[in-house]
Amino acid sequence: MTQESNLQRRTMTGEFVITAEVTPPLSASPDTLLTRAAPLKGRVDAVNVTDAPNRGADGFLRRDRED
């Protein structure tokens, strides 16, 4: 039997959920990522680990304008 996550439970009951975004480190070691995410434990319902940490949405927009 799979235990449902806090995010799943809150979503299914229509409760407000809080998520946070964490930028991953450039290294393959999970230690930095876990250190960055630790203060969020118990404060948010889910954490999103972004991809492309060196290039945000504004970087994509700037690139589109240069082409």
N, CA, C and O atoms as a printed pandas DataFrame, in Angstrom:
     atom_number atom_name residue_name chain_id  residue_number  x_coord  y_coord  z_coord
0              1         N          MET        A               1    0.844   -1.178    0.000
1              2        CA          MET        A               1    0.000    0.000    0.000
2              3         C          MET        A               1    0.892    1.245    0.000
3              4         O          MET        A               1    1.822    1.352    0.799
4              5         N          THR        A               2    0.599    2.180   -0.902
5              6        CA          THR        A               2    1.362    3.414   -1.010
6              7         C          THR        A               2    0.727    4.485   -0.137
7              8         O          THR        A               2   -0.484    4.698   -0.175
8              9         N          GLN        A               3    1.549    5.147    0.638
9             10        CA          GLN        A               3    1.061    6.238    1.479
10            11         C          GLN        A               3    0.995    7.505    0.630
11            12         O          GLN        A               3    1.940    7.814   -0.097
12            13         N          GLU        A               4   -0.105    8.235    0.716
13            14        CA          GLU        A               4   -0.222    9.454   -0.075
14            15         C          GLU        A               4    0.618   10.567    0.536
15            16         O          GLU        A               4    0.811   10.630    1.750
16            17         N          SER        A               5    1.106   11.434   -0.325
17            18        CA          SER        A               5    1.916   12.557    0.134
18            19         C          SER        A               5    1.018   13.652    0.700
19            20         O          SER        A               5   -0.191   13.662    0.468
20            21         N          ASN        A               6    1.619   14.560    1.434
21            22        CA          ASN        A               6    0.895   15.710    1.965
22            23         C          ASN        A               6    0.322   16.530    0.809
23            24         O          ASN        A               6   -0.806   17.017    0.890
24            25         N          LEU        A               7    1.097   16.682   -0.262
25            26        CA          LEU        A               7    0.629   17.427   -1.431
26            27         C          LEU        A               7   -0.599   16.746   -2.039
27            28         O          LEU        A               7   -1.588   17.405   -2.361
28            29         N          GLN        A               8   -0.527   15.442   -2.189
29            30        CA          GLN        A               8   -1.653   14.703   -2.768
30            31         C          GLN        A               8   -2.896   14.834   -1.888
31            32         O          GLN        A               8   -3.988   15.098   -2.390
32            33         N          ARG        A               9   -2.733   14.653   -0.602
33            34        CA          ARG        A               9   -3.876   14.745    0.313
34            35         C          ARG        A               9   -4.516   16.119    0.257
35            36         O          ARG        A               9   -5.738   16.234    0.161
36            37         N          ARG        A              10   -3.697   17.165    0.315
37            38        CA          ARG        A              10   -4.233   18.534    0.324
38            39         C          ARG        A              10   -4.903   18.879   -1.000
39            40         O          ARG        A              10   -5.936   19.548   -1.022
40            41         N          THR        A              11   -4.320   18.426   -2.093
41            42        CA          THR        A              11   -4.909   18.683   -3.407
42            43         C          THR        A              11   -6.248   17.976   -3.544
43            44         O          THR        A              11   -7.215   18.558   -4.035
44            45         N          MET        A              12   -6.305   16.732   -3.115
45            46        CA          MET        A              12   -7.537   15.945   -3.234
46            47         C          MET        A              12   -8.673   16.503   -2.371
47            48         O          MET        A              12   -9.846   16.338   -2.706
48            49         N          THR        A              13   -8.327   17.163   -1.265
49            50        CA          THR        A              13   -9.363   17.734   -0.400
50            51         C          THR        A              13   -9.646   19.194   -0.717
51            52         O          THR        A              13  -10.460   19.828   -0.046
52            53         N          GLY        A              14   -8.977   19.736   -1.742
53            54        CA          GLY        A              14   -9.235   21.114   -2.159
54            55         C          GLY        A              14   -8.574   22.166   -1.294
55            56         O          GLY        A              14   -8.933   23.342   -1.357
56            57         N          GLU        A              15   -7.615   21.756   -0.491
57            58        CA          GLU        A              15   -6.920   22.710    0.370
58            59         C          GLU        A              15   -5.895   23.515   -0.429
59            60         O          GLU        A              15   -5.440   23.082   -1.487
60            61         N          PHE        A              16   -5.543   24.677    0.085
61            62        CA          PHE        A              16   -4.507   25.515   -0.519
62            63         C          PHE        A              16   -3.159   24.843   -0.292
63            64         O          PHE        A              16   -2.872   24.380    0.812
64            65         N          VAL        A              17   -2.336   24.789   -1.326
65            66        CA          VAL        A              17   -1.010   24.192   -1.195
66            67         C          VAL        A              17    0.059   25.237   -1.459
67            68         O          VAL        A              17   -0.148   26.195   -2.204
68            69         N          ILE        A              18    1.197   25.029   -0.835
69            70        CA          ILE        A              18    2.338   25.923   -1.004
70            71         C          ILE        A              18    3.496   25.110   -1.553
71            72         O          ILE        A              18    3.833   24.048   -1.030
72            73         N          THR        A              19    4.104   25.628   -2.624
73            74        CA          THR        A              19    5.275   24.978   -3.198
74            75         C          THR        A              19    6.440   25.959   -3.205
75            76         O          THR        A              19    6.246   27.171   -3.120
76            77         N          ALA        A              20    7.625   25.430   -3.304
77            78        CA          ALA        A              20    8.834   26.253   -3.370
78            79         C          ALA        A              20    9.711   25.724   -4.495
79            80         O          ALA        A              20    9.596   24.568   -4.903
80            81         N          GLU        A              21   10.584   26.588   -4.984
81            82        CA          GLU        A              21   11.480   26.214   -6.061
82            83         C          GLU        A              21   12.921   26.317   -5.563
83            84         O          GLU        A              21   13.299   27.292   -4.913
84            85         N          VAL        A              22   13.716   25.299   -5.880
85            86        CA          VAL        A              22   15.116   25.268   -5.468
86            87         C          VAL        A              22   15.969   25.068   -6.720
87            88         O          VAL        A              22   15.685   24.196   -7.542
88            89         N          THR        A              23   16.993   25.867   -6.855
89            90        CA          THR        A              23   17.922   25.717   -7.972
90            91         C          THR        A              23   18.954   24.661   -7.604
91            92         O          THR        A              23   19.572   24.745   -6.543
92            93         N          PRO        A              24   19.147   23.674   -8.460
93            94        CA          PRO        A              24   20.106   22.619   -8.131
94            95         C          PRO        A              24   21.544   23.113   -8.242
95            96         O          PRO        A              24   21.826   24.059   -8.978
96            97         N          PRO        A              25   22.440   22.478   -7.521
97            98        CA          PRO        A              25   23.859   22.843   -7.641
98            99         C          PRO        A              25   24.398   22.344   -8.981
99           100         O          PRO        A              25   23.785   21.493   -9.626
100          101         N          LEU        A              26   25.526   22.871   -9.386
101          102        CA          LEU        A              26   26.144   22.432  -10.627
102          103         C          LEU        A              26   26.793   21.063  -10.481
103          104         O          LEU        A              26   26.990   20.362  -11.474
104          105         N          SER        A              27   27.126   20.677   -9.260
105          106        CA          SER        A              27   27.758   19.378   -9.037
106          107         C          SER        A              27   26.711   18.268   -9.004
107          108         O          SER        A              27   25.513   18.534   -8.905
108          109         N          ALA        A              28   27.167   17.044   -9.088
109          110        CA          ALA        A              28   26.261   15.889   -9.046
110          111         C          ALA        A              28   25.946   15.458   -7.616
111          112         O          ALA        A              28   25.100   14.589   -7.406
112          113         N          SER        A              29   26.606   16.043   -6.649
113          114        CA          SER        A              29   26.395   15.674   -5.251
114          115         C          SER        A              29   25.056   16.221   -4.756
115          116         O          SER        A              29   24.754   17.393   -4.978
116          117         N          PRO        A              30   24.259   15.403   -4.096
117          118        CA          PRO        A              30   22.967   15.871   -3.586
118          119         C          PRO        A              30   23.082   16.686   -2.295
119          120         O          PRO        A              30   22.092   17.275   -1.860
120          121         N          ASP        A              31   24.258   16.734   -1.677
121          122        CA          ASP        A              31   24.405   17.391   -0.376
122          123         C          ASP        A              31   23.996   18.864   -0.407
123          124         O          ASP        A              31   23.273   19.318    0.480
124          125         N          THR        A              32   24.445   19.613   -1.412
125          126        CA          THR        A              32   24.102   21.030   -1.498
126          127         C          THR        A              32   22.606   21.214   -1.700
127          128         O          THR        A              32   21.993   22.086   -1.086
128          129         N          LEU        A              33   22.029   20.402   -2.550
129          130        CA          LEU        A              33   20.592   20.480   -2.803
130          131         C          LEU        A              33   19.804   20.204   -1.529
131          132         O          LEU        A              33   18.855   20.922   -1.215
132          133         N          LEU        A              34   20.191   19.174   -0.802
133          134        CA          LEU        A              34   19.493   18.836    0.442
134          135         C          LEU        A              34   19.655   19.937    1.486
135          136         O          LEU        A              34   18.728   20.205    2.249
136          137         N          THR        A              35   20.818   20.574    1.527
137          138        CA          THR        A              35   21.046   21.682    2.454
138          139         C          THR        A              35   20.144   22.861    2.112
139          140         O          THR        A              35   19.586   23.501    3.004
140          141         N          ARG        A              36   20.001   23.148    0.820
141          142        CA          ARG        A              36   19.138   24.256    0.385
142          143         C          ARG        A              36   17.661   23.969    0.663
143          144         O          ARG        A              36   16.898   24.883    0.977
144          145         N          ALA        A              37   17.267   22.723    0.549
145          146        CA          ALA        A              37   15.857   22.365    0.716
146          147         C          ALA        A              37   15.466   22.155    2.181
147          148         O          ALA        A              37   14.288   22.265    2.522
148          149         N          ALA        A              38   16.418   21.859    3.038
149          150        CA          ALA        A              38   16.122   21.531    4.438
150          151         C          ALA        A              38   15.265   22.575    5.161
151          152         O          ALA        A              38   14.334   22.185    5.865
152          153         N          PRO        A              39   15.527   23.877    5.026
153          154        CA          PRO        A              39   14.701   24.868    5.733
154          155         C          PRO        A              39   13.239   24.880    5.291
155          156         O          PRO        A              39   12.390   25.439    5.985
156          157         N          LEU        A              40   12.940   24.272    4.153
157          158        CA          LEU        A              40   11.565   24.250    3.643
158          159         C          LEU        A              40   10.724   23.138    4.254
159          160         O          LEU        A              40    9.496   23.168    4.180
160          161         N          LYS        A              41   11.393   22.154    4.859
161          162        CA          LYS        A              41   10.678   21.002    5.413
162          163         C          LYS        A              41    9.672   21.454    6.471
163          164         O          LYS        A              41   10.020   22.164    7.414
164          165         N          GLY        A              42    8.432   21.034    6.299
165          166        CA          GLY        A              42    7.374   21.412    7.232
166          167         C          GLY        A              42    6.748   22.756    6.930
167          168         O          GLY        A              42    5.762   23.133    7.564
168          169         N          ARG        A              43    7.307   23.497    5.964
169          170        CA          ARG        A              43    6.777   24.821    5.612
170          171         C          ARG        A              43    6.071   24.831    4.265
171          172         O          ARG        A              43    5.218   25.681    4.011
172          173         N          VAL        A              44    6.432   23.879    3.396
173          174        CA          VAL        A              44    5.810   23.803    2.081
174          175         C          VAL        A              44    5.302   22.389    1.844
175          176         O          VAL        A              44    5.725   21.440    2.505
176          177         N          ASP        A              45    4.394   22.268    0.897
177          178        CA          ASP        A              45    3.823   20.962    0.580
178          179         C          ASP        A              45    4.613   20.218   -0.483
179          180         O          ASP        A              45    4.542   18.992   -0.566
180          181         N          ALA        A              46    5.369   20.951   -1.299
181          182        CA          ALA        A              46    6.180   20.326   -2.345
182          183         C          ALA        A              46    7.323   21.255   -2.721
183          184         O          ALA        A              46    7.235   22.473   -2.567
184          185         N          VAL        A              47    8.394   20.654   -3.218
185          186        CA          VAL        A              47    9.557   21.414   -3.681
186          187         C          VAL        A              47    9.826   21.035   -5.128
187          188         O          VAL        A              47    9.901   19.856   -5.473
188          189         N          ASN        A              48    9.969   22.045   -5.963
189          190        CA          ASN        A              48   10.301   21.849   -7.371
190          191         C          ASN        A              48   11.788   22.141   -7.541
191          192         O          ASN        A              48   12.258   23.223   -7.189
192          193         N          VAL        A              49   12.518   21.183   -8.077
193          194        CA          VAL        A              49   13.929   21.397   -8.382
194          195         C          VAL        A              49   13.989   21.794   -9.850
195          196         O          VAL        A              49   13.675   21.002  -10.739
196          197         N          THR        A              50   14.399   23.038  -10.086
197          198        CA          THR        A              50   14.399   23.559  -11.444
198          199         C          THR        A              50   15.471   22.900  -12.300
199          200         O          THR        A              50   16.436   22.329  -11.791
200          201         N          ASP        A              51   15.278   22.991  -13.607
201          202        CA          ASP        A              51   16.328   22.563  -14.524
202          203         C          ASP        A              51   16.957   23.826  -15.118
203          204         O          ASP        A              51   16.425   24.922  -14.945
204          205         N          ALA        A              52   18.055   23.681  -15.796
205          206        CA          ALA        A              52   18.773   24.809  -16.413
206          207         C          ALA        A              52   19.033   25.925  -15.401
207          208         O          ALA        A              52   18.546   27.041  -15.585
208          209         N          PRO        A              53   19.797   25.645  -14.328
209          210        CA          PRO        A              53   20.006   26.643  -13.285
210          211         C          PRO        A              53   20.711   27.908  -13.746
211          212         O          PRO        A              53   20.606   28.940  -13.084
212          213         N          ASN        A              54   21.423   27.856  -14.855
213          214        CA          ASN        A              54   22.149   29.038  -15.324
214          215         C          ASN        A              54   21.369   29.864  -16.325
215          216         O          ASN        A              54   21.871   30.858  -16.848
216          217         N          ARG        A              55   20.137   29.450  -16.590
217          218        CA          ARG        A              55   19.386   30.135  -17.626
218          219         C          ARG        A              55   17.915   30.187  -17.264
219          220         O          ARG        A              55   17.207   29.191  -17.408
220          221         N          GLY        A              56   17.456   31.309  -16.807
221          222        CA          GLY        A              56   16.052   31.470  -16.463
222          223         C          GLY        A              56   15.226   31.821  -17.678
223          224         O          GLY        A              56   15.735   31.858  -18.798
224          225         N          ALA        A              57   13.953   32.077  -17.458
225          226        CA          ALA        A              57   13.045   32.404  -18.555
226          227         C          ALA        A              57   13.497   33.668  -19.271
227          228         O          ALA        A              57   13.358   33.773  -20.489
228          229         N          ASP        A              58   14.040   34.631  -18.522
229          230        CA          ASP        A              58   14.492   35.857  -19.165
230          231         C          ASP        A              58   15.639   35.578  -20.136
231          232         O          ASP        A              58   15.774   36.276  -21.142
232          233         N          GLY        A              59   16.459   34.578  -19.853
233          234        CA          GLY        A              59   17.537   34.192  -20.772
234          235         C          GLY        A              59   16.985   33.667  -22.082
235          236         O          GLY        A              59   17.529   33.962  -23.146
236          237         N          PHE        A              60   15.914   32.895  -22.019
237          238        CA          PHE        A              60   15.295   32.386  -23.233
238          239         C          PHE        A              60   14.696   33.533  -24.039
239          240         O          PHE        A              60   14.799   33.548  -25.266
240          241         N          LEU        A              61   14.072   34.488  -23.363
241          242        CA          LEU        A              61   13.474   35.615  -24.068
242          243         C          LEU        A              61   14.545   36.457  -24.748
243          244         O          LEU        A              61   14.373   36.867  -25.896
244          245         N          ARG        A              62   15.635   36.717  -24.063
245          246        CA          ARG        A              62   16.720   37.506  -24.656
246          247         C          ARG        A              62   17.277   36.783  -25.884
247          248         O          ARG        A              62   17.551   37.413  -26.905
248          249         N          ARG        A              63   17.441   35.492  -25.788
249          250        CA          ARG        A              63   17.979   34.726  -26.910
250          251         C          ARG        A              63   17.043   34.796  -28.105
251          252         O          ARG        A              63   17.492   34.927  -29.244
252          253         N          ASP        A              64   15.737   34.710  -27.846
253          254        CA          ASP        A              64   14.760   34.793  -28.940
254          255         C          ASP        A              64   14.846   36.140  -29.655
255          256         O          ASP        A              64   14.678   36.210  -30.872
256          257         N          ARG        A              65   15.102   37.189  -28.916
257          258        CA          ARG        A              65   15.184   38.517  -29.529
258          259         C          ARG        A              65   16.441   38.666  -30.361
259          260         O          ARG        A              65   16.455   39.434  -31.322
260          261         N          GLU        A              66   17.505   37.941  -30.009
261          262        CA          GLU        A              66   18.770   38.060  -30.728
262          263         C          GLU        A              66   18.760   37.312  -32.041
263          264         O          GLU        A              66   19.536   37.647  -32.937
264          265         N          ASP        A              67   17.906   36.308  -32.188
265          266        CA          ASP        A              67   17.888   35.490  -33.411
266          267         C          ASP        A              67   17.288   36.224  -34.582
267          268         O          ASP        A              67   17.202   35.672  -35.679
